[in-house]
């Protein structure tokens, strides 16, 4: 495994680990936000999913420019 591939794998593992940790606590977060507003809880879920795909989309764009 060359350094470029290894760095990409490490970055992907960190990103997936971070999102996995947030996903683990997502029900608690949504219940807490949902006490204030159910619409806000829905927006939190939508933003989480959008951020997950957005991070990899941005990473792909930055790597394509190299």
PDB file of N, CA, C, O and CB in Angstrom:
ATOM      1  N   UNK A   1       0.852  -1.169   0.000  1.00  0.00           N
ATOM      2  CA  UNK A   1       0.000   0.000   0.000  1.00  0.00           C
ATOM      3  C   UNK A   1       0.904   1.241   0.000  1.00  0.00           C
ATOM      4  O   UNK A   1       1.742   1.411   0.886  1.00  0.00           O
ATOM      5  CB  UNK A   1      -0.973  -0.007   1.232  1.00  0.00           C
ATOM      6  N   UNK A   2       0.723   2.085  -0.988  1.00  0.00           N
ATOM      7  CA  UNK A   2       1.540   3.298  -1.057  1.00  0.00           C
ATOM      8  C   UNK A   2       0.975   4.365  -0.123  1.00  0.00           C
ATOM      9  O   UNK A   2      -0.169   4.252   0.317  1.00  0.00           O
ATOM     10  CB  UNK A   2       1.605   3.831  -2.509  1.00  0.00           C
ATOM     11  N   UNK A   3       1.754   5.393   0.185  1.00  0.00           N
ATOM     12  CA  UNK A   3       1.324   6.413   1.152  1.00  0.00           C
ATOM     13  C   UNK A   3       0.034   7.131   0.754  1.00  0.00           C
ATOM     14  O   UNK A   3      -0.774   7.465   1.620  1.00  0.00           O
ATOM     15  CB  UNK A   3       2.417   7.430   1.330  1.00  0.00           C
ATOM     16  N   UNK A   4      -0.169   7.371  -0.540  1.00  0.00           N
ATOM     17  CA  UNK A   4      -1.380   8.064  -0.990  1.00  0.00           C
ATOM     18  C   UNK A   4      -2.632   7.227  -0.692  1.00  0.00           C
ATOM     19  O   UNK A   4      -3.636   7.748  -0.206  1.00  0.00           O
ATOM     20  CB  UNK A   4      -1.292   8.371  -2.504  1.00  0.00           C
ATOM     21  N   UNK A   5      -2.558   5.941  -0.985  1.00  0.00           N
ATOM     22  CA  UNK A   5      -3.687   5.048  -0.729  1.00  0.00           C
ATOM     23  C   UNK A   5      -3.917   4.888   0.766  1.00  0.00           C
ATOM     24  O   UNK A   5      -5.057   4.854   1.231  1.00  0.00           O
ATOM     25  CB  UNK A   5      -3.450   3.677  -1.377  1.00  0.00           C
ATOM     26  N   UNK A   6      -2.829   4.791   1.511  1.00  0.00           N
ATOM     27  CA  UNK A   6      -2.955   4.644   2.965  1.00  0.00           C
ATOM     28  C   UNK A   6      -3.601   5.879   3.576  1.00  0.00           C
ATOM     29  O   UNK A   6      -4.472   5.752   4.436  1.00  0.00           O
ATOM     30  CB  UNK A   6      -1.579   4.395   3.607  1.00  0.00           C
ATOM     31  N   UNK A   7      -3.191   7.076   3.149  1.00  0.00           N
ATOM     32  CA  UNK A   7      -3.779   8.301   3.678  1.00  0.00           C
ATOM     33  C   UNK A   7      -5.261   8.402   3.345  1.00  0.00           C
ATOM     34  O   UNK A   7      -6.051   8.859   4.171  1.00  0.00           O
ATOM     35  CB  UNK A   7      -3.042   9.513   3.134  1.00  0.00           C
ATOM     36  N   UNK A   8      -5.645   7.980   2.147  1.00  0.00           N
ATOM     37  CA  UNK A   8      -7.053   7.990   1.762  1.00  0.00           C
ATOM     38  C   UNK A   8      -7.861   7.029   2.637  1.00  0.00           C
ATOM     39  O   UNK A   8      -8.976   7.345   3.050  1.00  0.00           O
ATOM     40  CB  UNK A   8      -7.205   7.616   0.277  1.00  0.00           C
ATOM     41  N   UNK A   9      -7.292   5.863   2.913  1.00  0.00           N
ATOM     42  CA  UNK A   9      -7.983   4.885   3.758  1.00  0.00           C
ATOM     43  C   UNK A   9      -8.122   5.393   5.188  1.00  0.00           C
ATOM     44  O   UNK A   9      -9.159   5.198   5.821  1.00  0.00           O
ATOM     45  CB  UNK A   9      -7.236   3.547   3.749  1.00  0.00           C
ATOM     46  N   UNK A  10      -7.096   6.033   5.689  1.00  0.00           N
ATOM     47  CA  UNK A  10      -7.154   6.590   7.045  1.00  0.00           C
ATOM     48  C   UNK A  10      -8.191   7.695   7.120  1.00  0.00           C
ATOM     49  O   UNK A  10      -8.970   7.752   8.072  1.00  0.00           O
ATOM     50  CB  UNK A  10      -5.777   7.127   7.475  1.00  0.00           C
ATOM     51  N   UNK A  11      -8.209   8.575   6.124  1.00  0.00           N
ATOM     52  CA  UNK A  11      -9.188   9.665   6.106  1.00  0.00           C
ATOM     53  C   UNK A  11     -10.609   9.110   6.050  1.00  0.00           C
ATOM     54  O   UNK A  11     -11.486   9.587   6.769  1.00  0.00           O
ATOM     55  CB  UNK A  11      -8.935  10.602   4.907  1.00  0.00           C
ATOM     56  N   UNK A  12     -10.841   8.114   5.208  1.00  0.00           N
ATOM     57  CA  UNK A  12     -12.172   7.516   5.104  1.00  0.00           C
ATOM     58  C   UNK A  12     -12.577   6.853   6.422  1.00  0.00           C
ATOM     59  O   UNK A  12     -13.733   6.950   6.834  1.00  0.00           O
ATOM     60  CB  UNK A  12     -12.209   6.489   3.960  1.00  0.00           C
ATOM     61  N   UNK A  13     -11.645   6.192   7.073  1.00  0.00           N
ATOM     62  CA  UNK A  13     -11.948   5.546   8.354  1.00  0.00           C
ATOM     63  C   UNK A  13     -12.301   6.572   9.423  1.00  0.00           C
ATOM     64  O   UNK A  13     -13.216   6.351  10.216  1.00  0.00           O
ATOM     65  CB  UNK A  13     -10.762   4.698   8.818  1.00  0.00           C
ATOM     66  N   UNK A  14     -11.588   7.685   9.451  1.00  0.00           N
ATOM     67  CA  UNK A  14     -11.878   8.729  10.433  1.00  0.00           C
ATOM     68  C   UNK A  14     -13.248   9.347  10.167  1.00  0.00           C
ATOM     69  O   UNK A  14     -14.027   9.570  11.094  1.00  0.00           O
ATOM     70  CB  UNK A  14     -10.786   9.817  10.407  1.00  0.00           C
ATOM     71  N   UNK A  15     -13.537   9.621   8.899  1.00  0.00           N
ATOM     72  CA  UNK A  15     -14.829  10.213   8.547  1.00  0.00           C
ATOM     73  C   UNK A  15     -15.970   9.261   8.900  1.00  0.00           C
ATOM     74  O   UNK A  15     -16.959   9.666   9.511  1.00  0.00           O
ATOM     75  CB  UNK A  15     -14.873  10.564   7.045  1.00  0.00           C
ATOM     76  N   UNK A  16     -15.825   7.996   8.512  1.00  0.00           N
ATOM     77  CA  UNK A  16     -16.872   7.021   8.820  1.00  0.00           C
ATOM     78  C   UNK A  16     -17.011   6.805  10.323  1.00  0.00           C
ATOM     79  O   UNK A  16     -18.123   6.640  10.824  1.00  0.00           O
ATOM     80  CB  UNK A  16     -16.577   5.692   8.128  1.00  0.00           C
ATOM     81  N   UNK A  17     -15.898   6.803  11.043  1.00  0.00           N
ATOM     82  CA  UNK A  17     -15.963   6.661  12.500  1.00  0.00           C
ATOM     83  C   UNK A  17     -16.680   7.832  13.155  1.00  0.00           C
ATOM     84  O   UNK A  17     -17.491   7.645  14.062  1.00  0.00           O
ATOM     85  CB  UNK A  17     -14.564   6.531  13.077  1.00  0.00           C
ATOM     86  N   UNK A  18     -16.379   9.030  12.695  1.00  0.00           N
ATOM     87  CA  UNK A  18     -17.048  10.219  13.237  1.00  0.00           C
ATOM     88  C   UNK A  18     -18.539  10.206  12.966  1.00  0.00           C
ATOM     89  O   UNK A  18     -19.342  10.487  13.856  1.00  0.00           O
ATOM     90  CB  UNK A  18     -16.439  11.479  12.653  1.00  0.00           C
ATOM     91  N   UNK A  19     -18.909   9.879  11.733  1.00  0.00           N
ATOM     92  CA  UNK A  19     -20.335   9.818  11.416  1.00  0.00           C
ATOM     93  C   UNK A  19     -21.012   8.653  12.126  1.00  0.00           C
ATOM     94  O   UNK A  19     -22.182   8.752  12.496  1.00  0.00           O
ATOM     95  CB  UNK A  19     -20.537   9.697   9.908  1.00  0.00           C
ATOM     96  N   UNK A  20     -20.296   7.559  12.321  1.00  0.00           N
ATOM     97  CA  UNK A  20     -20.857   6.432  13.053  1.00  0.00           C
ATOM     98  C   UNK A  20     -21.141   6.795  14.503  1.00  0.00           C
ATOM     99  O   UNK A  20     -22.157   6.389  15.068  1.00  0.00           O
ATOM    100  CB  UNK A  20     -19.915   5.242  12.991  1.00  0.00           C
ATOM    101  N   UNK A  21     -20.243   7.558  15.095  1.00  0.00           N
ATOM    102  CA  UNK A  21     -20.446   7.996  16.476  1.00  0.00           C
ATOM    103  C   UNK A  21     -21.662   8.921  16.578  1.00  0.00           C
ATOM    104  O   UNK A  21     -22.472   8.791  17.496  1.00  0.00           O
ATOM    105  CB  UNK A  21     -19.186   8.710  17.005  1.00  0.00           C
ATOM    106  N   UNK A  22     -21.783   9.848  15.637  1.00  0.00           N
ATOM    107  CA  UNK A  22     -22.944  10.749  15.641  1.00  0.00           C
ATOM    108  C   UNK A  22     -24.221   9.951  15.376  1.00  0.00           C
ATOM    109  O   UNK A  22     -25.249  10.216  15.999  1.00  0.00           O
ATOM    110  CB  UNK A  22     -22.777  11.875  14.575  1.00  0.00           C
ATOM    111  N   UNK A  23     -24.172   8.983  14.469  1.00  0.00           N
ATOM    112  CA  UNK A  23     -25.352   8.160  14.179  1.00  0.00           C
ATOM    113  C   UNK A  23     -25.772   7.354  15.406  1.00  0.00           C
ATOM    114  O   UNK A  23     -26.962   7.123  15.617  1.00  0.00           O
ATOM    115  CB  UNK A  23     -25.069   7.214  12.998  1.00  0.00           C
ATOM    116  N   UNK A  24     -24.809   6.927  16.211  1.00  0.00           N
ATOM    117  CA  UNK A  24     -25.134   6.182  17.425  1.00  0.00           C
ATOM    118  C   UNK A  24     -25.944   7.049  18.389  1.00  0.00           C
ATOM    119  O   UNK A  24     -26.872   6.566  19.037  1.00  0.00           O
ATOM    120  CB  UNK A  24     -23.849   5.680  18.109  1.00  0.00           C
ATOM    121  N   UNK A  25     -25.589   8.330  18.478  1.00  0.00           N
ATOM    122  CA  UNK A  25     -26.285   9.239  19.383  1.00  0.00           C
ATOM    123  C   UNK A  25     -27.436   9.986  18.712  1.00  0.00           C
ATOM    124  O   UNK A  25     -28.090  10.800  19.365  1.00  0.00           O
ATOM    125  CB  UNK A  25     -25.309  10.231  19.953  1.00  0.00           C
ATOM    126  N   UNK A  26     -27.701   9.736  17.438  1.00  0.00           N
ATOM    127  CA  UNK A  26     -28.743  10.459  16.716  1.00  0.00           C
ATOM    128  C   UNK A  26     -30.127  10.328  17.354  1.00  0.00           C
ATOM    129  O   UNK A  26     -30.824  11.340  17.433  1.00  0.00           O
ATOM    130  CB  UNK A  26     -28.801   9.970  15.299  1.00  0.00           C
ATOM    131  N   UNK A  27     -30.574   9.156  17.814  1.00  0.00           N
ATOM    132  CA  UNK A  27     -31.893   9.105  18.456  1.00  0.00           C
ATOM    133  C   UNK A  27     -31.986  10.020  19.678  1.00  0.00           C
ATOM    134  O   UNK A  27     -33.001  10.689  19.874  1.00  0.00           O
ATOM    135  CB  UNK A  27     -32.214   7.676  18.866  1.00  0.00           C
ATOM    136  N   UNK A  28     -30.950  10.053  20.486  1.00  0.00           N
ATOM    137  CA  UNK A  28     -30.954  10.931  21.667  1.00  0.00           C
ATOM    138  C   UNK A  28     -30.975  12.393  21.243  1.00  0.00           C
ATOM    139  O   UNK A  28     -31.691  13.205  21.829  1.00  0.00           O
ATOM    140  CB  UNK A  28     -29.723  10.654  22.559  1.00  0.00           C
ATOM    141  N   UNK A  29     -30.191  12.724  20.229  1.00  0.00           N
ATOM    142  CA  UNK A  29     -30.149  14.106  19.737  1.00  0.00           C
ATOM    143  C   UNK A  29     -31.515  14.504  19.195  1.00  0.00           C
ATOM    144  O   UNK A  29     -32.005  15.595  19.485  1.00  0.00           O
ATOM    145  CB  UNK A  29     -29.064  14.272  18.640  1.00  0.00           C
ATOM    146  N   UNK A  30     -32.135  13.624  18.409  1.00  0.00           N
ATOM    147  CA  UNK A  30     -33.425  13.949  17.818  1.00  0.00           C
ATOM    148  C   UNK A  30     -34.517  14.072  18.874  1.00  0.00           C
ATOM    149  O   UNK A  30     -35.395  14.926  18.752  1.00  0.00           O
ATOM    150  CB  UNK A  30     -33.810  12.897  16.797  1.00  0.00           C
ATOM    151  N   UNK A  31     -34.477  13.243  19.900  1.00  0.00           N
ATOM    152  CA  UNK A  31     -35.465  13.371  20.970  1.00  0.00           C
ATOM    153  C   UNK A  31     -35.299  14.686  21.722  1.00  0.00           C
ATOM    154  O   UNK A  31     -36.284  15.334  22.076  1.00  0.00           O
ATOM    155  CB  UNK A  31     -35.353  12.197  21.941  1.00  0.00           C
ATOM    156  N   UNK A  32     -34.052  15.078  21.963  1.00  0.00           N
ATOM    157  CA  UNK A  32     -33.796  16.335  22.659  1.00  0.00           C
ATOM    158  C   UNK A  32     -34.254  17.531  21.817  1.00  0.00           C
ATOM    159  O   UNK A  32     -34.896  18.446  22.333  1.00  0.00           O
ATOM    160  CB  UNK A  32     -32.302  16.464  22.997  1.00  0.00           C
ATOM    161  N   UNK A  33     -33.929  17.521  20.542  1.00  0.00           N
ATOM    162  CA  UNK A  33     -34.334  18.618  19.662  1.00  0.00           C
ATOM    163  C   UNK A  33     -35.845  18.560  19.416  1.00  0.00           C
ATOM    164  O   UNK A  33     -36.496  19.598  19.299  1.00  0.00           O
ATOM    165  CB  UNK A  33     -33.559  18.555  18.315  1.00  0.00           C
ATOM    166  N   UNK A  34     -36.396  17.358  19.339  1.00  0.00           N
ATOM    167  CA  UNK A  34     -37.826  17.181  19.100  1.00  0.00           C
ATOM    168  C   UNK A  34     -38.701  17.716  20.213  1.00  0.00           C
ATOM    169  O   UNK A  34     -39.868  18.034  19.980  1.00  0.00           O
ATOM    170  CB  UNK A  34     -38.125  15.743  18.897  1.00  0.00           C
ATOM    171  N   UNK A  35     -38.164  17.821  21.421  1.00  0.00           N
ATOM    172  CA  UNK A  35     -38.942  18.429  22.505  1.00  0.00           C
ATOM    173  C   UNK A  35     -39.219  19.893  22.226  1.00  0.00           C
ATOM    174  O   UNK A  35     -40.256  20.426  22.622  1.00  0.00           O
ATOM    175  CB  UNK A  35     -38.209  18.284  23.837  1.00  0.00           C
ATOM    176  N   UNK A  36     -38.287  20.539  21.543  1.00  0.00           N
ATOM    177  CA  UNK A  36     -38.468  21.940  21.171  1.00  0.00           C
ATOM    178  C   UNK A  36     -39.363  22.053  19.949  1.00  0.00           C
ATOM    179  O   UNK A  36     -40.333  22.810  19.944  1.00  0.00           O
ATOM    180  CB  UNK A  36     -37.114  22.609  20.902  1.00  0.00           C
ATOM    181  N   UNK A  37     -39.025  21.286  18.902  1.00  0.00           N
ATOM    182  CA  UNK A  37     -39.788  21.359  17.657  1.00  0.00           C
ATOM    183  C   UNK A  37     -39.578  20.080  16.854  1.00  0.00           C
ATOM    184  O   UNK A  37     -38.441  19.704  16.568  1.00  0.00           O
ATOM    185  CB  UNK A  37     -39.372  22.601  16.825  1.00  0.00           C
ATOM    186  N   UNK A  38     -40.672  19.410  16.491  1.00  0.00           N
ATOM    187  CA  UNK A  38     -40.530  18.214  15.662  1.00  0.00           C
ATOM    188  C   UNK A  38     -39.938  18.535  14.281  1.00  0.00           C
ATOM    189  O   UNK A  38     -39.224  17.715  13.703  1.00  0.00           O
ATOM    190  CB  UNK A  38     -41.887  17.533  15.499  1.00  0.00           C
ATOM    191  N   UNK A  39     -40.233  19.706  13.768  1.00  0.00           N
ATOM    192  CA  UNK A  39     -39.678  20.111  12.471  1.00  0.00           C
ATOM    193  C   UNK A  39     -38.162  20.253  12.575  1.00  0.00           C
ATOM    194  O   UNK A  39     -37.433  19.842  11.672  1.00  0.00           O
ATOM    195  CB  UNK A  39     -40.315  21.443  11.989  1.00  0.00           C
ATOM    196  N   UNK A  40     -37.689  20.837  13.677  1.00  0.00           N
ATOM    197  CA  UNK A  40     -36.246  20.989  13.882  1.00  0.00           C
ATOM    198  C   UNK A  40     -35.571  19.623  13.979  1.00  0.00           C
ATOM    199  O   UNK A  40     -34.461  19.446  13.477  1.00  0.00           O
ATOM    200  CB  UNK A  40     -35.962  21.815  15.154  1.00  0.00           C
ATOM    201  N   UNK A  41     -36.230  18.655  14.619  1.00  0.00           N
ATOM    202  CA  UNK A  41     -35.662  17.305  14.717  1.00  0.00           C
ATOM    203  C   UNK A  41     -35.544  16.686  13.332  1.00  0.00           C
ATOM    204  O   UNK A  41     -34.549  16.027  13.031  1.00  0.00           O
ATOM    205  CB  UNK A  41     -36.528  16.406  15.632  1.00  0.00           C
ATOM    206  N   UNK A  42     -36.548  16.892  12.488  1.00  0.00           N
ATOM    207  CA  UNK A  42     -36.477  16.399  11.114  1.00  0.00           C
ATOM    208  C   UNK A  42     -35.354  17.057  10.339  1.00  0.00           C
ATOM    209  O   UNK A  42     -34.669  16.398   9.558  1.00  0.00           O
ATOM    210  CB  UNK A  42     -37.794  16.631  10.402  1.00  0.00           C
ATOM    211  N   UNK A  43     -35.158  18.353  10.547  1.00  0.00           N
ATOM    212  CA  UNK A  43     -34.079  19.064   9.872  1.00  0.00           C
ATOM    213  C   UNK A  43     -32.705  18.560  10.324  1.00  0.00           C
ATOM    214  O   UNK A  43     -31.773  18.485   9.523  1.00  0.00           O
ATOM    215  CB  UNK A  43     -34.199  20.564  10.131  1.00  0.00           C
ATOM    216  N   UNK A  44     -32.587  18.219  11.601  1.00  0.00           N
ATOM    217  CA  UNK A  44     -31.325  17.663  12.104  1.00  0.00           C
ATOM    218  C   UNK A  44     -31.009  16.358  11.377  1.00  0.00           C
ATOM    219  O   UNK A  44     -29.867  16.128  10.977  1.00  0.00           O
ATOM    220  CB  UNK A  44     -31.398  17.426  13.641  1.00  0.00           C
ATOM    221  N   UNK A  45     -32.010  15.513  11.207  1.00  0.00           N
ATOM    222  CA  UNK A  45     -31.800  14.242  10.507  1.00  0.00           C
ATOM    223  C   UNK A  45     -31.430  14.478   9.046  1.00  0.00           C
ATOM    224  O   UNK A  45     -30.534  13.817   8.520  1.00  0.00           O
ATOM    225  CB  UNK A  45     -33.061  13.365  10.597  1.00  0.00           C
ATOM    226  N   UNK A  46     -32.107  15.409   8.391  1.00  0.00           N
ATOM    227  CA  UNK A  46     -31.814  15.714   6.988  1.00  0.00           C
ATOM    228  C   UNK A  46     -30.400  16.271   6.852  1.00  0.00           C
ATOM    229  O   UNK A  46     -29.671  15.887   5.938  1.00  0.00           O
ATOM    230  CB  UNK A  46     -32.843  16.719   6.422  1.00  0.00           C
ATOM    231  N   UNK A  47     -30.009  17.165   7.744  1.00  0.00           N
ATOM    232  CA  UNK A  47     -28.660  17.733   7.702  1.00  0.00           C
ATOM    233  C   UNK A  47     -27.591  16.677   7.941  1.00  0.00           C
ATOM    234  O   UNK A  47     -26.520  16.728   7.335  1.00  0.00           O
ATOM    235  CB  UNK A  47     -28.525  18.841   8.733  1.00  0.00           C
ATOM    236  N   UNK A  48     -27.873  15.722   8.816  1.00  0.00           N
ATOM    237  CA  UNK A  48     -26.910  14.645   9.074  1.00  0.00           C
ATOM    238  C   UNK A  48     -26.673  13.818   7.809  1.00  0.00           C
ATOM    239  O   UNK A  48     -25.529  13.547   7.446  1.00  0.00           O
ATOM    240  CB  UNK A  48     -27.410  13.735  10.220  1.00  0.00           C
ATOM    241  N   UNK A  49     -27.742  13.426   7.150  1.00  0.00           N
ATOM    242  CA  UNK A  49     -27.604  12.620   5.930  1.00  0.00           C
ATOM    243  C   UNK A  49     -26.921  13.435   4.834  1.00  0.00           C
ATOM    244  O   UNK A  49     -26.056  12.919   4.126  1.00  0.00           O
ATOM    245  CB  UNK A  49     -28.989  12.119   5.444  1.00  0.00           C
ATOM    246  N   UNK A  50     -27.304  14.705   4.690  1.00  0.00           N
ATOM    247  CA  UNK A  50     -26.686  15.562   3.669  1.00  0.00           C
ATOM    248  C   UNK A  50     -25.200  15.762   3.956  1.00  0.00           C
ATOM    249  O   UNK A  50     -24.386  15.772   3.032  1.00  0.00           O
ATOM    250  CB  UNK A  50     -27.401  16.927   3.604  1.00  0.00           C
ATOM    251  N   UNK A  51     -24.846  15.920   5.214  1.00  0.00           N
ATOM    252  CA  UNK A  51     -23.437  16.106   5.580  1.00  0.00           C
ATOM    253  C   UNK A  51     -22.626  14.854   5.273  1.00  0.00           C
ATOM    254  O   UNK A  51     -21.481  14.947   4.831  1.00  0.00           O
ATOM    255  CB  UNK A  51     -23.308  16.463   7.069  1.00  0.00           C
ATOM    256  N   UNK A  52     -23.216  13.682   5.506  1.00  0.00           N
ATOM    257  CA  UNK A  52     -22.511  12.430   5.230  1.00  0.00           C
ATOM    258  C   UNK A  52     -22.118  12.345   3.760  1.00  0.00           C
ATOM    259  O   UNK A  52     -20.964  12.068   3.435  1.00  0.00           O
ATOM    260  CB  UNK A  52     -23.382  11.224   5.617  1.00  0.00           C
ATOM    261  N   UNK A  53     -23.078  12.585   2.878  1.00  0.00           N
ATOM    262  CA  UNK A  53     -22.776  12.525   1.448  1.00  0.00           C
ATOM    263  C   UNK A  53     -21.961  13.727   1.001  1.00  0.00           C
ATOM    264  O   UNK A  53     -21.135  13.615   0.095  1.00  0.00           O
ATOM    265  CB  UNK A  53     -24.063  12.443   0.638  1.00  0.00           C
ATOM    266  N   UNK A  54     -22.187  14.879   1.630  1.00  0.00           N
ATOM    267  CA  UNK A  54     -21.462  16.088   1.261  1.00  0.00           C
ATOM    268  C   UNK A  54     -19.975  15.989   1.518  1.00  0.00           C
ATOM    269  O   UNK A  54     -19.179  16.482   0.719  1.00  0.00           O
ATOM    270  CB  UNK A  54     -22.014  17.256   2.001  1.00  0.00           C
ATOM    271  N   UNK A  55     -19.585  15.368   2.605  1.00  0.00           N
ATOM    272  CA  UNK A  55     -18.161  15.230   2.928  1.00  0.00           C
ATOM    273  C   UNK A  55     -17.454  14.400   1.857  1.00  0.00           C
ATOM    274  O   UNK A  55     -16.376  14.770   1.392  1.00  0.00           O
ATOM    275  CB  UNK A  55     -17.977  14.579   4.322  1.00  0.00           C
ATOM    276  N   UNK A  56     -18.055  13.290   1.471  1.00  0.00           N
ATOM    277  CA  UNK A  56     -17.424  12.457   0.455  1.00  0.00           C
ATOM    278  C   UNK A  56     -17.476  13.107  -0.923  1.00  0.00           C
ATOM    279  O   UNK A  56     -16.559  12.922  -1.724  1.00  0.00           O
ATOM    280  CB  UNK A  56     -18.090  11.096   0.409  1.00  0.00           C
ATOM    281  N   UNK A  57     -18.532  13.864  -1.212  1.00  0.00           N
ATOM    282  CA  UNK A  57     -18.604  14.592  -2.478  1.00  0.00           C
ATOM    283  C   UNK A  57     -17.495  15.641  -2.554  1.00  0.00           C
ATOM    284  O   UNK A  57     -16.820  15.767  -3.575  1.00  0.00           O
ATOM    285  CB  UNK A  57     -19.987  15.259  -2.641  1.00  0.00           C
ATOM    286  N   UNK A  58     -17.311  16.394  -1.462  1.00  0.00           N
ATOM    287  CA  UNK A  58     -16.252  17.405  -1.443  1.00  0.00           C
ATOM    288  C   UNK A  58     -14.876  16.767  -1.525  1.00  0.00           C
ATOM    289  O   UNK A  58     -13.990  17.292  -2.199  1.00  0.00           O
ATOM    290  CB  UNK A  58     -16.354  18.259  -0.184  1.00  0.00           C
ATOM    291  N   UNK A  59     -14.687  15.648  -0.850  1.00  0.00           N
ATOM    292  CA  UNK A  59     -13.402  14.952  -0.909  1.00  0.00           C
ATOM    293  C   UNK A  59     -13.117  14.472  -2.332  1.00  0.00           C
ATOM    294  O   UNK A  59     -11.988  14.572  -2.813  1.00  0.00           O
ATOM    295  CB  UNK A  59     -13.387  13.760   0.069  1.00  0.00           C
ATOM    296  N   UNK A  60     -14.135  13.958  -2.992  1.00  0.00           N
ATOM    297  CA  UNK A  60     -13.966  13.511  -4.372  1.00  0.00           C
ATOM    298  C   UNK A  60     -13.641  14.649  -5.306  1.00  0.00           C
ATOM    299  O   UNK A  60     -12.827  14.493  -6.216  1.00  0.00           O
ATOM    300  CB  UNK A  60     -15.203  12.811  -4.848  1.00  0.00           C
ATOM    301  N   UNK A  61     -14.262  15.790  -5.098  1.00  0.00           N
ATOM    302  CA  UNK A  61     -13.973  16.968  -5.925  1.00  0.00           C
ATOM    303  C   UNK A  61     -12.542  17.441  -5.717  1.00  0.00           C
ATOM    304  O   UNK A  61     -11.854  17.792  -6.676  1.00  0.00           O
ATOM    305  CB  UNK A  61     -14.953  18.105  -5.604  1.00  0.00           C
ATOM    306  N   UNK A  62     -12.096  17.449  -4.468  1.00  0.00           N
ATOM    307  CA  UNK A  62     -10.742  17.923  -4.207  1.00  0.00           C
ATOM    308  C   UNK A  62      -9.694  16.962  -4.781  1.00  0.00           C
ATOM    309  O   UNK A  62      -8.636  17.404  -5.228  1.00  0.00           O
ATOM    310  CB  UNK A  62     -10.528  18.100  -2.700  1.00  0.00           C
ATOM    311  N   UNK A  63      -9.970  15.676  -4.773  1.00  0.00           N
ATOM    312  CA  UNK A  63      -9.026  14.700  -5.316  1.00  0.00           C
ATOM    313  C   UNK A  63      -9.018  14.715  -6.841  1.00  0.00           C
ATOM    314  O   UNK A  63      -8.000  14.400  -7.458  1.00  0.00           O
ATOM    315  CB  UNK A  63      -9.366  13.300  -4.813  1.00  0.00           C
ATOM    316  N   UNK A  64     -10.139  15.077  -7.450  1.00  0.00           N
ATOM    317  CA  UNK A  64     -10.233  15.116  -8.911  1.00  0.00           C
ATOM    318  C   UNK A  64      -9.388  16.251  -9.471  1.00  0.00           C
ATOM    319  O   UNK A  64      -8.901  16.158 -10.598  1.00  0.00           O
ATOM    320  CB  UNK A  64     -11.697  15.275  -9.357  1.00  0.00           C
ATOM    321  N   UNK A  65      -9.206  17.323  -8.702  1.00  0.00           N
ATOM    322  CA  UNK A  65      -8.434  18.476  -9.159  1.00  0.00           C
ATOM    323  C   UNK A  65      -6.935  18.214  -9.144  1.00  0.00           C
ATOM    324  O   UNK A  65      -6.183  18.958  -9.774  1.00  0.00           O
ATOM    325  CB  UNK A  65      -8.746  19.679  -8.302  1.00  0.00           C
ATOM    326  N   UNK A  66      -6.476  17.182  -8.445  1.00  0.00           N
ATOM    327  CA  UNK A  66      -5.034  16.892  -8.354  1.00  0.00           C
ATOM    328  C   UNK A  66      -4.449  16.461  -9.655  1.00  0.00           C
ATOM    329  O   UNK A  66      -3.252  16.184  -9.732  1.00  0.00           O
ATOM    330  CB  UNK A  66      -4.774  15.836  -7.337  1.00  0.00           C
TER     331      UNK A  66
END
